[in-house]
């Protein structure tokens, strides 16, 4: 996997990331638009990690840290590149980022209905937290 490069997204990468998520990520979010990812990038330009192989975007993860907690979103690997260690490499890079920032625990947003993803997260040492349920409220119409 030496030809895999993981780095931070640039502002110029953001439209391609949104397009990538349409085919590689399951589900959509209210913030899955250019304005949403631009806000993320402006606030924390190192949060969006991209995996590239031979210059091609093959994976993403958002490794957000709010100063208190570490949050993972949008772990996605191109369907043609799955089961090659790309997701694990992205999670390792995210966890290195969190540790460097002083984070002590990482959590991940994983869709209940995405059974394929459950196995990947479990293989990397994550598990559902029984005591919590996520409560949400959209802030826009």
C-alpha positions as CSV (number, residue, x, y, z in Angstrom):
1,X,0.0,0.0,0.0
2,X,3.0,2.3,-0.4
3,X,1.3,4.0,-3.3
4,X,-1.5,5.3,-1.0
5,X,-1.1,8.9,0.1
6,X,-3.2,10.4,2.9
7,X,-3.3,14.2,3.3
8,X,-5.5,17.1,4.1
9,X,-8.1,18.4,1.6
10,X,-7.5,21.7,0.0
11,X,-10.3,24.1,-0.8
12,X,-10.0,23.1,-4.5
13,X,-10.7,19.5,-3.5
14,X,-14.1,20.2,-2.0
15,X,-16.3,19.9,-5.1
16,X,-14.6,16.5,-5.9
17,X,-15.2,15.3,-2.4
18,X,-18.9,16.0,-2.6
19,X,-19.1,14.2,-5.9
20,X,-17.1,11.3,-4.4
21,X,-19.5,10.9,-1.5
22,X,-22.4,10.4,-3.9
23,X,-20.9,7.1,-5.0
24,X,-18.8,6.0,-2.0
25,X,-20.8,7.1,1.1
26,X,-24.1,5.8,2.2
27,X,-26.7,8.3,3.1
28,X,-26.6,12.1,3.0
29,X,-26.4,14.8,5.5
30,X,-27.9,18.3,5.7
31,X,-24.4,19.7,5.5
32,X,-23.5,17.7,2.3
33,X,-23.2,20.7,0.1
34,X,-20.4,23.0,-0.9
35,X,-21.3,25.6,1.7
36,X,-21.2,23.0,4.4
37,X,-17.8,21.5,3.5
38,X,-16.4,25.0,2.9
39,X,-17.4,26.0,6.5
40,X,-15.7,22.8,7.8
41,X,-12.5,23.6,5.8
42,X,-12.4,27.2,6.8
43,X,-12.8,26.3,10.5
44,X,-10.4,23.4,10.5
45,X,-8.5,22.9,7.3
46,X,-6.9,19.7,8.6
47,X,-10.1,17.9,9.5
48,X,-11.0,16.5,6.1
49,X,-8.5,13.7,5.3
50,X,-8.3,12.3,1.8
51,X,-6.7,9.0,0.6
52,X,-5.3,9.1,-2.9
53,X,-3.9,6.3,-5.0
54,X,-2.0,7.4,-8.1
55,X,-3.6,10.8,-7.7
56,X,-7.2,9.3,-7.7
57,X,-9.4,10.1,-4.7
58,X,-10.1,6.7,-3.1
59,X,-11.2,7.5,0.4
60,X,-12.2,10.2,2.9
61,X,-12.8,10.7,6.6
62,X,-13.7,13.8,8.6
63,X,-11.6,13.9,11.8
64,X,-13.2,16.7,13.8
65,X,-12.0,17.8,17.1
66,X,-13.9,20.5,19.1
67,X,-11.2,20.8,21.8
68,X,-13.0,18.3,24.0
69,X,-14.1,15.3,21.9
70,X,-12.9,13.6,18.8
71,X,-15.6,12.9,16.1
72,X,-15.4,10.8,12.9
73,X,-17.7,11.4,10.0
74,X,-17.8,10.4,6.4
75,X,-15.4,7.5,6.4
76,X,-15.9,6.4,2.8
77,X,-13.9,4.3,0.4
78,X,-14.5,4.0,-3.3
79,X,-16.4,0.8,-4.0
80,X,-13.7,-0.4,-6.4
81,X,-11.0,0.0,-3.8
82,X,-12.6,-1.5,-0.7
83,X,-10.9,-4.2,1.4
84,X,-7.5,-2.9,0.6
85,X,-6.7,-1.2,3.9
86,X,-7.7,2.3,2.8
87,X,-10.3,2.7,5.5
88,X,-7.9,1.5,8.2
89,X,-5.2,3.9,6.9
90,X,-7.6,6.8,7.1
91,X,-8.7,5.9,10.6
92,X,-5.0,5.5,11.7
93,X,-4.3,9.0,10.3
94,X,-7.4,10.4,12.1
95,X,-6.4,8.9,15.4
96,X,-2.9,10.2,15.0
97,X,-4.4,13.7,14.5
98,X,-6.6,13.3,17.6
99,X,-3.7,12.1,19.8
100,X,-1.6,15.1,18.6
101,X,-4.4,17.4,19.6
102,X,-4.8,15.9,23.0
103,X,-7.9,13.9,22.3
104,X,-8.7,11.0,24.6
105,X,-11.6,9.1,22.9
106,X,-12.9,9.0,19.4
107,X,-16.5,8.5,18.4
108,X,-17.9,7.7,15.0
109,X,-21.3,8.4,13.3
110,X,-22.3,5.1,11.7
111,X,-25.7,4.6,10.1
112,X,-27.6,1.8,11.9
113,X,-28.7,0.3,8.5
114,X,-25.2,0.2,7.1
115,X,-24.3,-3.4,8.1
116,X,-21.3,-3.5,5.8
117,X,-19.8,-0.5,7.7
118,X,-20.4,-2.1,11.1
119,X,-17.9,-4.9,10.4
120,X,-15.3,-2.4,9.3
121,X,-15.7,-0.3,12.4
122,X,-15.6,-3.3,14.6
123,X,-12.5,-4.6,12.9
124,X,-10.8,-1.4,13.8
125,X,-11.8,-1.6,17.5
126,X,-15.0,0.5,17.5
127,X,-18.3,-0.6,19.0
128,X,-21.7,0.8,19.5
129,X,-22.2,2.6,22.8
130,X,-25.3,1.2,24.4
131,X,-26.0,4.0,26.8
132,X,-26.4,6.8,24.2
133,X,-28.8,7.7,21.5
134,X,-28.0,10.6,19.2
135,X,-30.6,13.4,19.3
136,X,-30.7,15.9,16.4
137,X,-32.5,19.0,15.4
138,X,-32.0,20.6,12.0
139,X,-31.2,24.3,12.4
140,X,-32.3,25.2,8.9
141,X,-35.6,24.8,7.1
